[in-house]
Amino acid sequence: MSVRLFLILSILLCLQLRGQENTKDYTEAFKLIEVWLDAQKDYEALPGISAIVVKDQEVLWQGGYGMANREEKVATTAETICSICSISKLFTAVAVMKLYEEGKLRIDDEVSDLLPWYNLQQQFPDSGPVTVRSLLTHSSGLPREANFPYWTGPDFPFPSEEQVRAELGKQETLYPASTYFQYSNLGLTLLGEIVTQVSGMPYEQYIQKNILDPLQLTDTRTELPQSLYGKQLAIGYGALKRDGSRDRLKLFQANGITAAAGFSSNVSDLGQFASWQFRLLDTTTTEILKPATLRYMQQVHYTDPGWDVTWGLGFAVRKADDGGSWVSHGGSCPGYRSVLMLHPGKELAYSVMINANGTNPGKYAMGMHKILSKVKEHDKDSEDGPDLSPYTGYYDTQPWGSEAYIGSLNGQLVELYLPADNPAEAMTFYKHIEGDTFRRVRDDDELGETLEFERDANGRVTRLKNHDNYARRIRD
């Protein structure tokens, strides 16, 4: 085969594969996502939850459930602002790497060379240097926090920058540098100070001018906007208590810990932030950073000796089940949990925000991803199948389970048991046989037991029968 013919065939194959990708219809999958998120909000007593799914430059879906403000009945939407806490670190990392590109610092510079007042005590004489890289990868050996109890309620006393500096000399390293992974808000706080020192501009101003304004992230701030509190800015609530209640928490400002935990945003803006990354990775043009710099940040730069934790420059990086990688960061501050997860290979991103503590938003991001992974390429034969809408709705599975939702996906009936930490595993698919009779599709594609639906005198489906037992339809 000639080289020219090989190239032509390769191009045609790529176009064919791209065309096949475009034949996927996610409408039914997003309905299942909506059903799942709404149910989890109730079963986990979440005040509110918002989420977004981004494919490259396109928002595939976004939504919100529950309340941003329970007391005043303010609904949660994709525009609802929350504290994003440690996702703030990604913006700090981008700022540091922009200064790196400009030749104003090196990532293996020692922190003490960049911050003349740095005086944290190194208790290990044989330790390597504490560097910018070790701060970005949480391998510096520094303590997790500055010397203040700012995670303690009810007031959450975050220190000022001056207070952090004044106490720094009273702290000491936990480990020799580059020995163990130790997540450190103090380390990222110092990186914020480095941005100020090296750029000659206050940290907040540098972030606004060089990142937020160019990306038009109008709902992302280096603080929590007090004027919007209880309206667009969600009220934060504590973890679930034994009696099923959650305490309403006070509004806080991270002050001197801003570079590590002080930002606010919404899933819509974080979706744009993800799209910028996909855009940058797919070009040779500089946009805030050079493409090569972002790729460098999203590579593994540190692996903990136990091989359980791998970290890039600012990003958590881990291997995906499909052989690609996830780059991500989560956030947890008083009253708020959030996550941003990107799969660069698939150009897919997910962000989830919850205005309460105690629930991991990462399971919602991964749950959405796994539901979408169930979607198959559009099959014209499925258009000739039966109308499945008469069966759609919620069915009572008490006392053995809470409830089940009957919907459709890929031209088949699907039963989703609720609640579910892993919705993809909680799905059962059924193939239409005749009339109101279906059979379960096994993992090996063979057919299993029968599922039958019964109707009332008006022709409305009222219950289902499975294994000779019944589940009553409770609502559409």
C-alpha positions, 0 to 999 in steps of 0.5 A, spaced: 500 500 500 502 506 498 503 512 503 498 516 499 493 511 499 494 509 507 493 517 509 487 517 505 484 511 508 486 513 515 483 520 514 476 517 511 476 512 517 477 518 522 471 522 519 467 515 519 469 515 526 467 522 528 461 521 524 459 515 528 460 519 535 456 524 532 450 519 531 450 518 539 443 521 542 444 523 549 437 525 550 434 519 554 441 519 558 440 526 561 433 524 563 436 518 567 441 523 570 436 528 572 431 522 575 438 520 579 440 527 581 433 529 583 432 522 587 439 523 590 438 530 593 432 527 597 434 521 599 441 524 602 437 530 604 441 535 600 439 542 600 441 543 593 445 540 587 447 543 581 451 540 575 454 540 568 456 536 562 461 539 557 463 536 551 469 540 548 466 547 547 459 545 548 455 544 554 451 538 553 447 539 559 446 543 566 441 543 571 440 544 578 435 541 584 433 543 591 434 549 594 440 554 594 436 557 600 431 553 604 429 558 608 427 563 603 425 557 598 431 560 593 431 554 587 438 551 585 440 552 578 446 551 574 447 559 575 447 558 583 454 560 586 458 556 591 464 556 594 469 552 590 474 552 596 480 547 593 478 548 586 481 555 587 488 551 587 487 550 580 487 558 578 493 559 583 497 553 579 495 557 572 497 563 575 504 560 577 505 557 570 504 563 567 509 566 571 513 560 569 512 561 562 514 569 562 521 567 565 519 570 572 520 563 576 522 556 575 518 551 578 524 548 581 526 554 585 526 554 592 521 557 596 525 561 600 529 564 594 522 567 592 519 569 599 525 573 603 520 572 609 519 564 609 522 562 615 518 555 616 522 550 620 525 545 617 526 539 622 529 534 617 537 536 616 537 531 610 531 534 606 531 536 599 529 543 598 522 546 598 520 548 591 515 551 587 514 544 584 513 540 591 508 545 593 504 544 586 504 537 587 503 537 595 510 533 596 513 539 600 513 536 607 509 542 609 503 542 614 496 541 611 494 548 614 497 555 617 497 555 624 490 557 625 483 553 627 479 556 621 476 550 619 472 550 626 465 553 627 461 557 628 465 563 626 471 559 621 476 564 623 480 565 617 487 569 618 489 575 614 496 574 610 499 578 615 497 573 620 499 567 616 506 570 615 507 572 623 505 564 625 509 561 619 516 561 623 512 557 629 511 551 624 515 546 622 515 541 616 512 534 617 516 530 613 522 531 608 521 534 602 519 530 596 518 524 600 510 523 602 504 526 599 501 531 604 495 535 602 497 542 604 493 548 604 499 552 607 503 550 601 498 553 596 497 559 600 505 560 599 504 559 592 499 565 592 504 569 596 509 567 590 504 570 585 504 577 589 511 577 590 514 575 583 508 579 579 508 585 583 501 585 583 496 583 589 494 576 588 487 577 587 488 583 582 493 578 578 488 572 577 482 577 575 486 580 570 490 574 567 485 569 568 478 571 570 477 577 565 480 573 559 476 567 560 470 571 561 468 568 568 464 573 570 461 569 576 468 566 578 471 571 584 476 570 589 471 571 594 464 569 596 460 575 594 456 577 600 451 582 596 449 575 593 448 571 599 442 567 600 440 569 593 445 567 587 450 565 592 447 559 596 447 558 603 451 553 606 449 547 610 453 543 615 453 535 614 447 531 616 445 530 623 442 524 626 435 527 626 436 528 619 437 536 619 443 540 617 445 546 621 445 553 617 452 555 617 455 562 617 458 566 611 466 566 611 471 569 607 478 565 606 482 571 607 489 570 607 488 562 605 484 565 598 489 562 594 488 555 596 480 555 598 477 562 597 474 562 590 467 562 589 463 560 582 458 556 579 458 550 574 456 554 568 463 558 569 467 551 571 464 548 564 467 554 561 474 553 565 474 546 562 472 548 555 478 553 555 483 547 557 480 543 551 481 548 547 488 549 549 490 542 548 487 542 541 491 548 538 498 551 538 496 558 540 497 561 546 491 563 550 493 565 557 498 559 557 501 555 552 498 548 550 505 545 552 504 548 559 497 545 560 499 538 558 505 539 562 501 541 568 496 535 567 502 530 567 504 526 573 509 529 577 509 526 583 507 519 585 506 517 593 510 511 595 504 507 596 502 508 588 495 510 591 496 518 589 498 521 583 499 528 582 500 533 577 502 541 577 496 543 581 491 537 578 490 531 581 491 526 576 489 518 575 488 513 570 481 512 567 478 505 566 479 506 559 486 507 559 486 515 558 486 519 564 482 524 569 485 530 571 481 534 577 480 537 583 475 537 589 473 542 594 470 542 601 469 548 605 464 550 611 457 549 607 460 547 600 462 541 596 464 541 589 468 538 584 471 539 577 473 533 573 476 533 566 477 527 561 482 530 556 482 524 551 474 524 550 474 532 551 469 531 557 468 535 563 463 534 569 462 539 575 458 538 581 456 543 586 453 541 593 451 547 598 452 542 604 458 538 607 458 530 608 457 528 601 462 527 596 460 530 589 465 526 585 460 520 585 455 524 582 460 526 576 462 519 575 455 517 576 453 522 570 459 519 566 458 512 567 450 513 565 453 517 558 458 511 557 452 506 556 449 510 550 450 507 544 451 509 537 444 511 534 441 505 531 435 506 525 432 499 527 430 502 534 426 507 531 421 501 529 421 499 536 415 500 541 413 506 544 416 506 551 413 512 554 407 509 557 411 505 562 415 511 564 415 513 571 416 511 578 414 504 581 414 502 589 419 497 591 418 497 598 419 494 603 425 491 599 427 497 596 425 505 596 423 506 589 425 504 581 424 508 575 422 505 568 425 509 563 428 508 556 435 508 553 438 505 546 431 503 544 430 498 550 426 499 557 431 500 563 429 500 570 433 504 575 433 503 582 433 509 587 437 511 591 444 509 588 451 511 589 453 508 582 447 509 577 450 505 572 450 498 576 443 500 578 440 499 571 437 493 568 435 493 561 429 489 558 427 487 551 420 488 548 417 481 546 410 483 545 404 487 548 406 489 555 411 483 556 419 484 556 425 480 558 431 482 561 437 483 557 443 479 561 450 482 561 452 476 555 446 479 551 442 473 552 435 474 555 433 472 562 426 473 566 420 476 564 417 483 566 410 484 565 406 491 565 398 491 567 393 496 565 387 499 568 380 500 564 383 506 561 389 503 558 394 506 563 399 502 566 398 501 573 403 496 575 409 491 573 410 484 575 417 481 576 418 474 578 411 473 580 411 479 584 408 486 583 410 493 584 405 499 583 406 505 579 406 511 584 407 517 579 409 519 572 
